[in-house]
Structures are given as structure tokens and as C-alpha cells.
Amino acid sequence: MEHIVTVQDAVTAFAEWMEPTDGELDAIEAEMPQILADVEALDVQIALLDQAPTELDQRRARRGRRRVLSERATLANRATAGEAA
């Protein structure tokens, strides 16, 4: 009978070079408003999947889409200006 064992070292191995660099962390921090706007808009869409949207729900969805577009424009403008590149 053969024993089945896990390869724990291979699964949980973590090298220092796998850590995000300071530049990558700064890029994530710069994109965080965009990420949060996307998450909020997605939450609204998920909430509306199983019900008929009311006028208030439709406003929430529009507000979420506008915020996403606004954050994308802000991020694109910063990248164009060289601030977040």
C-alpha cells in the first residue's frame, strides 16, 4: 500500500522575491479608488440580479457607473501626466 502525502513545502513555499516591490505596492495604492469604485458598482449589480430594480436601485446603479467612470478618468489623467506611471 502506498501512502499519499502532500507536498507541503511546494504548496506553501514562499521566497522573498515573490513579495510585491515598493513600486508595485505604490501602483496598487494609486489604483485603490478605482478598485473600490468597481467593487461598489459590482455589489449593486449583484444585489439587483434577483429582484426587479426600483427607481432607487436604478439610481444607485447609475451612481456606481458614474463613479467608476470618474475614477477611471482620474487615473488615466494621472498616468498621462506622469504621476502614476
A tleap script that builds the chain and sets N, CA, C and O, in Angstrom:
source leaprc.protein.ff14SB
mol = sequence {
  NMET GLU HIE ILE VAL THR VAL GLN ASP ALA
  VAL THR ALA PHE ALA GLU TRP MET GLU PRO
  THR ASP GLY GLU LEU ASP ALA ILE GLU ALA
  GLU MET PRO GLN ILE LEU ALA ASP VAL GLU
  ALA LEU ASP VAL GLN ILE ALA LEU LEU ASP
  GLN ALA PRO THR GLU LEU ASP GLN ARG ARG
  ALA ARG ARG GLY ARG ARG ARG VAL LEU SER
  GLU ARG ALA THR LEU ALA ASN ARG ALA THR
  ALA GLY GLU ALA CALA
}
set mol.1.N position { 0.839 -1.174 0.000 }
set mol.1.CA position { 0.000 0.000 0.000 }
set mol.1.C position { 0.887 1.241 0.000 }
set mol.1.O position { 1.828 1.356 0.785 }
set mol.2.N position { 0.563 2.160 -0.898 }
set mol.2.CA position { 1.332 3.392 -0.971 }
set mol.2.C position { 0.642 4.473 -0.160 }
set mol.2.O position { -0.582 4.601 -0.177 }
set mol.3.N position { 1.441 5.239 0.542 }
set mol.3.CA position { 0.893 6.352 1.313 }
set mol.3.C position { 0.813 7.591 0.430 }
set mol.3.O position { 1.721 7.892 -0.344 }
set mol.4.N position { -0.272 8.276 0.569 }
set mol.4.CA position { -0.442 9.523 -0.163 }
set mol.4.C position { -0.071 10.656 0.789 }
set mol.4.O position { -0.649 10.790 1.867 }
set mol.5.N position { 0.889 11.459 0.382 }
set mol.5.CA position { 1.327 12.569 1.228 }
set mol.5.C position { 1.225 13.858 0.434 }
set mol.5.O position { 1.262 13.859 -0.797 }
set mol.6.N position { 1.097 14.935 1.154 }
set mol.6.CA position { 1.047 16.235 0.490 }
set mol.6.C position { 2.455 16.767 0.320 }
set mol.6.O position { 3.374 16.387 1.045 }
set mol.7.N position { 2.598 17.612 -0.607 }
set mol.7.CA position { 3.878 18.264 -0.839 }
set mol.7.C position { 3.761 19.651 -0.211 }
set mol.7.O position { 3.651 20.660 -0.907 }
set mol.8.N position { 3.786 19.675 1.106 }
set mol.8.CA position { 3.526 20.902 1.838 }
set mol.8.C position { 4.532 21.994 1.498 }
set mol.8.O position { 4.155 23.155 1.341 }
set mol.9.N position { 5.807 21.634 1.383 }
set mol.9.CA position { 6.814 22.649 1.083 }
set mol.9.C position { 6.558 23.302 -0.269 }
set mol.9.O position { 6.722 24.514 -0.410 }
set mol.10.N position { 6.164 22.527 -1.252 }
set mol.10.CA position { 5.912 23.085 -2.576 }
set mol.10.C position { 4.668 23.962 -2.577 }
set mol.10.O position { 4.606 24.946 -3.314 }
set mol.11.N position { 3.686 23.619 -1.766 }
set mol.11.CA position { 2.442 24.387 -1.745 }
set mol.11.C position { 2.619 25.690 -0.985 }
set mol.11.O position { 2.135 26.734 -1.421 }
set mol.12.N position { 3.306 25.637 0.146 }
set mol.12.CA position { 3.421 26.817 0.993 }
set mol.12.C position { 4.758 27.520 0.880 }
set mol.12.O position { 5.020 28.472 1.616 }
set mol.13.N position { 5.608 27.069 -0.027 }
set mol.13.CA position { 6.914 27.710 -0.175 }
set mol.13.C position { 6.724 29.155 -0.598 }
set mol.13.O position { 5.877 29.471 -1.432 }
set mol.14.N position { 7.523 30.018 -0.010 }
set mol.14.CA position { 7.386 31.432 -0.306 }
set mol.14.C position { 8.760 32.063 -0.271 }
set mol.14.O position { 9.410 32.091 0.774 }
set mol.15.N position { 9.193 32.556 -1.381 }
set mol.15.CA position { 10.508 33.183 -1.457 }
set mol.15.C position { 10.365 34.689 -1.330 }
set mol.15.O position { 9.320 35.251 -1.659 }
set mol.16.N position { 11.412 35.338 -0.855 }
set mol.16.CA position { 11.363 36.797 -0.698 }
set mol.16.C position { 11.124 37.506 -2.012 }
set mol.16.O position { 10.479 38.554 -2.043 }
set mol.17.N position { 11.631 36.953 -3.093 }
set mol.17.CA position { 11.469 37.621 -4.385 }
set mol.17.C position { 10.018 37.607 -4.851 }
set mol.17.O position { 9.673 38.306 -5.804 }
set mol.18.N position { 9.161 36.822 -4.196 }
set mol.18.CA position { 7.756 36.764 -4.574 }
set mol.18.C position { 6.961 37.903 -3.951 }
set mol.18.O position { 5.814 38.127 -4.337 }
set mol.19.N position { 7.538 38.627 -2.997 }
set mol.19.CA position { 6.861 39.762 -2.372 }
set mol.19.C position { 6.710 40.883 -3.387 }
set mol.19.O position { 7.576 41.055 -4.246 }
set mol.20.N position { 5.624 41.653 -3.305 }
set mol.20.CA position { 5.497 42.799 -4.206 }
set mol.20.C position { 6.546 43.857 -3.870 }
set mol.20.O position { 6.895 44.063 -2.707 }
set mol.21.N position { 7.028 44.506 -4.891 }
set mol.21.CA position { 8.021 45.556 -4.689 }
set mol.21.C position { 7.331 46.819 -4.201 }
set mol.21.O position { 6.105 46.923 -4.231 }
set mol.22.N position { 8.126 47.767 -3.755 }
set mol.22.CA position { 7.561 49.046 -3.312 }
set mol.22.C position { 6.837 49.747 -4.454 }
set mol.22.O position { 5.800 50.376 -4.241 }
set mol.23.N position { 7.374 49.642 -5.657 }
set mol.23.CA position { 6.731 50.246 -6.818 }
set mol.23.C position { 5.377 49.620 -7.116 }
set mol.23.O position { 4.424 50.320 -7.456 }
set mol.24.N position { 5.295 48.299 -6.988 }
set mol.24.CA position { 4.026 47.612 -7.217 }
set mol.24.C position { 2.999 47.980 -6.151 }
set mol.24.O position { 1.821 48.171 -6.452 }
set mol.25.N position { 3.454 48.078 -4.907 }
set mol.25.CA position { 2.537 48.486 -3.839 }
set mol.25.C position { 2.055 49.923 -4.042 }
set mol.25.O position { 0.892 50.230 -3.777 }
set mol.26.N position { 2.939 50.797 -4.508 }
set mol.26.CA position { 2.541 52.178 -4.795 }
set mol.26.C position { 1.522 52.230 -5.931 }
set mol.26.O position { 0.579 53.020 -5.895 }
set mol.27.N position { 1.722 51.375 -6.945 }
set mol.27.CA position { 0.776 51.339 -8.069 }
set mol.27.C position { -0.594 50.854 -7.600 }
set mol.27.O position { -1.622 51.378 -8.029 }
set mol.28.N position { -0.607 49.848 -6.717 }
set mol.28.CA position { -1.877 49.357 -6.183 }
set mol.28.C position { -2.557 50.444 -5.374 }
set mol.28.O position { -3.766 50.644 -5.484 }
set mol.29.N position { -1.781 51.149 -4.560 }
set mol.29.CA position { -2.333 52.234 -3.744 }
set mol.29.C position { -2.915 53.349 -4.621 }
set mol.29.O position { -3.959 53.915 -4.297 }
set mol.30.N position { -2.236 53.660 -5.730 }
set mol.30.CA position { -2.729 54.691 -6.638 }
set mol.30.C position { -4.023 54.260 -7.318 }
set mol.30.O position { -4.871 55.100 -7.617 }
set mol.31.N position { -4.187 52.960 -7.566 }
set mol.31.CA position { -5.371 52.444 -8.237 }
set mol.31.C position { -6.493 52.073 -7.273 }
set mol.31.O position { -7.570 51.674 -7.717 }
set mol.32.N position { -6.270 52.194 -5.977 }
set mol.32.CA position { -7.255 51.754 -4.991 }
set mol.32.C position { -8.618 52.450 -5.138 }
set mol.32.O position { -9.637 51.769 -5.020 }
set mol.33.N position { -8.695 53.769 -5.389 }
set mol.33.CA position { -10.034 54.363 -5.587 }
set mol.33.C position { -10.789 53.723 -6.749 }
set mol.33.O position { -12.002 53.529 -6.667 }
set mol.34.N position { -10.080 53.394 -7.830 }
set mol.34.CA position { -10.704 52.731 -8.973 }
set mol.34.C position { -11.182 51.339 -8.584 }
set mol.34.O position { -12.286 50.939 -8.952 }
set mol.35.N position { -10.375 50.609 -7.855 }
set mol.35.CA position { -10.732 49.263 -7.428 }
set mol.35.C position { -11.968 49.299 -6.541 }
set mol.35.O position { -12.886 48.497 -6.718 }
set mol.36.N position { -11.996 50.226 -5.588 }
set mol.36.CA position { -13.140 50.333 -4.682 }
set mol.36.C position { -14.409 50.744 -5.418 }
set mol.36.O position { -15.495 50.267 -5.091 }
set mol.37.N position { -14.281 51.624 -6.408 }
set mol.37.CA position { -15.450 52.017 -7.201 }
set mol.37.C position { -15.983 50.825 -7.995 }
set mol.37.O position { -17.196 50.634 -8.084 }
set mol.38.N position { -15.093 50.026 -8.569 }
set mol.38.CA position { -15.511 48.830 -9.299 }
set mol.38.C position { -16.223 47.844 -8.383 }
set mol.38.O position { -17.243 47.266 -8.757 }
set mol.39.N position { -15.683 47.654 -7.180 }
set mol.39.CA position { -16.289 46.724 -6.229 }
set mol.39.C position { -17.684 47.208 -5.825 }
set mol.39.O position { -18.625 46.418 -5.754 }
set mol.40.N position { -17.807 48.501 -5.563 }
set mol.40.CA position { -19.108 49.048 -5.166 }
set mol.40.C position { -20.136 48.900 -6.285 }
set mol.40.O position { -21.282 48.526 -6.033 }
set mol.41.N position { -19.729 49.193 -7.519 }
set mol.41.CA position { -20.648 49.044 -8.656 }
set mol.41.C position { -21.033 47.582 -8.851 }
set mol.41.O position { -22.182 47.278 -9.172 }
set mol.42.N position { -20.092 46.692 -8.660 }
set mol.42.CA position { -20.385 45.263 -8.791 }
set mol.42.C position { -21.331 44.795 -7.692 }
set mol.42.O position { -22.209 43.969 -7.943 }
set mol.43.N position { -21.163 45.308 -6.485 }
set mol.43.CA position { -22.075 44.965 -5.390 }
set mol.43.C position { -23.511 45.360 -5.725 }
set mol.43.O position { -24.448 44.612 -5.448 }
set mol.44.N position { -23.676 46.527 -6.316 }
set mol.44.CA position { -25.019 46.978 -6.697 }
set mol.44.C position { -25.592 46.051 -7.770 }
set mol.44.O position { -26.757 45.660 -7.697 }
set mol.45.N position { -24.784 45.705 -8.753 }
set mol.45.CA position { -25.260 44.815 -9.820 }
set mol.45.C position { -25.651 43.452 -9.266 }
set mol.45.O position { -26.659 42.877 -9.677 }
set mol.46.N position { -24.857 42.935 -8.335 }
set mol.46.CA position { -25.180 41.638 -7.742 }
set mol.46.C position { -26.481 41.712 -6.955 }
set mol.46.O position { -27.295 40.791 -7.009 }
set mol.47.N position { -26.677 42.799 -6.227 }
set mol.47.CA position { -27.892 42.959 -5.435 }
set mol.47.C position { -29.135 43.028 -6.328 }
set mol.47.O position { -30.226 42.650 -5.902 }
set mol.48.N position { -28.974 43.501 -7.543 }
set mol.48.CA position { -30.120 43.663 -8.441 }
set mol.48.C position { -30.389 42.428 -9.303 }
set mol.48.O position { -31.340 42.423 -10.085 }
set mol.49.N position { -29.577 41.395 -9.174 }
set mol.49.CA position { -29.754 40.208 -10.015 }
set mol.49.C position { -31.059 39.472 -9.750 }
set mol.49.O position { -31.674 38.956 -10.684 }
set mol.50.N position { -31.488 39.414 -8.509 }
set mol.50.CA position { -32.645 38.580 -8.175 }
set mol.50.C position { -33.903 39.364 -7.855 }
set mol.50.O position { -34.831 38.830 -7.247 }
set mol.51.N position { -33.944 40.622 -8.256 }
set mol.51.CA position { -35.156 41.411 -7.998 }
set mol.51.C position { -35.361 42.419 -9.122 }
set mol.51.O position { -34.434 42.766 -9.854 }
set mol.52.N position { -36.579 42.866 -9.231 }
set mol.52.CA position { -36.878 43.915 -10.195 }
set mol.52.C position { -36.383 45.238 -9.612 }
set mol.52.O position { -36.771 45.603 -8.502 }
set mol.53.N position { -35.536 45.955 -10.341 }
set mol.53.CA position { -34.967 47.182 -9.783 }
set mol.53.C position { -36.014 48.281 -9.621 }
set mol.53.O position { -36.823 48.531 -10.514 }
set mol.54.N position { -35.977 48.917 -8.478 }
set mol.54.CA position { -36.838 50.071 -8.234 }
set mol.54.C position { -36.126 51.314 -8.768 }
set mol.54.O position { -34.991 51.237 -9.238 }
set mol.55.N position { -36.796 52.438 -8.690 }
set mol.55.CA position { -36.188 53.689 -9.141 }
set mol.55.C position { -34.930 53.996 -8.320 }
set mol.55.O position { -33.929 54.462 -8.866 }
set mol.56.N position { -34.983 53.736 -7.022 }
set mol.56.CA position { -33.831 53.960 -6.159 }
set mol.56.C position { -32.668 53.037 -6.544 }
set mol.56.O position { -31.511 53.457 -6.556 }
set mol.57.N position { -32.985 51.791 -6.854 }
set mol.57.CA position { -31.950 50.852 -7.286 }
set mol.57.C position { -31.300 51.307 -8.588 }
set mol.57.O position { -30.083 51.221 -8.749 }
set mol.58.N position { -32.115 51.788 -9.505 }
set mol.58.CA position { -31.573 52.273 -10.777 }
set mol.58.C position { -30.663 53.475 -10.557 }
set mol.58.O position { -29.638 53.610 -11.225 }
set mol.59.N position { -31.034 54.344 -9.627 }
set mol.59.CA position { -30.174 55.489 -9.299 }
set mol.59.C position { -28.856 55.030 -8.701 }
set mol.59.O position { -27.798 55.558 -9.043 }
set mol.60.N position { -28.913 54.047 -7.807 }
set mol.60.CA position { -27.683 53.510 -7.214 }
set mol.60.C position { -26.773 52.934 -8.293 }
set mol.60.O position { -25.559 53.133 -8.257 }
set mol.61.N position { -27.357 52.226 -9.247 }
set mol.61.CA position { -26.563 51.625 -10.321 }
set mol.61.C position { -25.931 52.710 -11.196 }
set mol.61.O position { -24.757 52.616 -11.552 }
set mol.62.N position { -26.703 53.732 -11.540 }
set mol.62.CA position { -26.158 54.833 -12.343 }
set mol.62.C position { -25.062 55.566 -11.591 }
set mol.62.O position { -24.029 55.906 -12.168 }
set mol.63.N position { -25.281 55.810 -10.304 }
set mol.63.CA position { -24.282 56.495 -9.485 }
set mol.63.C position { -22.997 55.669 -9.429 }
set mol.63.O position { -21.899 56.221 -9.499 }
set mol.64.N position { -23.132 54.353 -9.304 }
set mol.64.CA position { -21.962 53.482 -9.287 }
set mol.64.C position { -21.200 53.518 -10.596 }
set mol.64.O position { -19.971 53.586 -10.601 }
set mol.65.N position { -21.929 53.473 -11.717 }
set mol.65.CA position { -21.273 53.538 -13.028 }
set mol.65.C position { -20.576 54.878 -13.228 }
set mol.65.O position { -19.468 54.933 -13.762 }
set mol.66.N position { -21.233 55.971 -12.795 }
set mol.66.CA position { -20.607 57.296 -12.922 }
set mol.66.C position { -19.339 57.393 -12.085 }
set mol.66.O position { -18.349 57.986 -12.513 }
set mol.67.N position { -19.371 56.807 -10.887 }
set mol.67.CA position { -18.183 56.846 -10.033 }
set mol.67.C position { -17.043 56.048 -10.658 }
set mol.67.O position { -15.888 56.473 -10.619 }
set mol.68.N position { -17.367 54.893 -11.233 }
set mol.68.CA position { -16.335 54.085 -11.898 }
set mol.68.C position { -15.714 54.878 -13.039 }
set mol.68.O position { -14.491 54.928 -13.170 }
set mol.69.N position { -16.548 55.494 -13.859 }
set mol.69.CA position { -16.028 56.272 -14.984 }
set mol.69.C position { -15.194 57.451 -14.507 }
set mol.69.O position { -14.160 57.761 -15.099 }
set mol.70.N position { -15.632 58.103 -13.451 }
set mol.70.CA position { -14.890 59.229 -12.896 }
set mol.70.C position { -13.523 58.798 -12.375 }
set mol.70.O position { -12.520 59.470 -12.618 }
set mol.71.N position { -13.485 57.687 -11.665 }
set mol.71.CA position { -12.207 57.195 -11.141 }
set mol.71.C position { -11.283 56.747 -12.263 }
set mol.71.O position { -10.071 56.951 -12.192 }
set mol.72.N position { -11.850 56.134 -13.302 }
set mol.72.CA position { -11.019 55.733 -14.446 }
set mol.72.C position { -10.427 56.951 -15.130 }
set mol.72.O position { -9.259 56.943 -15.518 }
set mol.73.N position { -11.230 58.005 -15.281 }
set mol.73.CA position { -10.736 59.224 -15.910 }
set mol.73.C position { -9.643 59.867 -15.059 }
set mol.73.O position { -8.630 60.326 -15.586 }
set mol.74.N position { -9.850 59.896 -13.753 }
set mol.74.CA position { -8.845 60.465 -12.859 }
set mol.74.C position { -7.540 59.687 -12.945 }
set mol.74.O position { -6.463 60.277 -13.022 }
set mol.75.N position { -7.638 58.368 -12.932 }
set mol.75.CA position { -6.448 57.525 -13.013 }
set mol.75.C position { -5.746 57.699 -14.360 }
set mol.75.O position { -4.518 57.770 -14.417 }
set mol.76.N position { -6.513 57.767 -15.430 }
set mol.76.CA position { -5.923 57.949 -16.754 }
set mol.76.C position { -5.249 59.314 -16.867 }
set mol.76.O position { -4.181 59.432 -17.467 }
set mol.77.N position { -5.866 60.339 -16.294 }
set mol.77.CA position { -5.260 61.668 -16.338 }
set mol.77.C position { -3.960 61.712 -15.547 }
set mol.77.O position { -2.994 62.349 -15.968 }
set mol.78.N position { -3.936 61.029 -14.390 }
set mol.78.CA position { -2.698 60.985 -13.608 }
set mol.78.C position { -1.605 60.241 -14.362 }
set mol.78.O position { -0.446 60.653 -14.356 }
set mol.79.N position { -1.981 59.144 -15.012 }
set mol.79.CA position { -0.997 58.360 -15.767 }
set mol.79.C position { -0.463 59.172 -16.948 }
set mol.79.O position { 0.726 59.106 -17.258 }
set mol.80.N position { -1.328 59.930 -17.600 }
set mol.80.CA position { -0.935 60.752 -18.717 }
set mol.80.C position { -0.012 61.871 -18.251 }
set mol.80.O position { 0.940 62.228 -18.947 }
set mol.81.N position { -0.292 62.422 -17.079 }
set mol.81.CA position { 0.536 63.498 -16.551 }
set mol.81.C position { 1.856 62.979 -15.990 }
set mol.81.O position { 2.747 63.764 -15.669 }
set mol.82.N position { 1.984 61.643 -15.872 }
set mol.82.CA position { 3.220 61.058 -15.389 }
set mol.82.C position { 3.263 60.849 -13.895 }
set mol.82.O position { 4.307 60.462 -13.370 }
set mol.83.N position { 2.182 61.086 -13.191 }
set mol.83.CA position { 2.172 60.951 -11.743 }
set mol.83.C position { 2.107 59.494 -11.315 }
set mol.83.O position { 2.772 59.114 -10.352 }
set mol.84.N position { 1.323 58.666 -12.003 }
set mol.84.CA position { 1.119 57.284 -11.579 }
set mol.84.C position { 1.811 56.294 -12.508 }
set mol.84.O position { 1.553 55.093 -12.427 }
set mol.85.N position { 2.666 56.763 -13.369 }
set mol.85.CA position { 3.340 55.874 -14.316 }
set mol.85.C position { 4.399 55.116 -13.635 }
set mol.85.O position { 5.084 54.310 -14.265 }
savepdb mol mol.pdb
quit
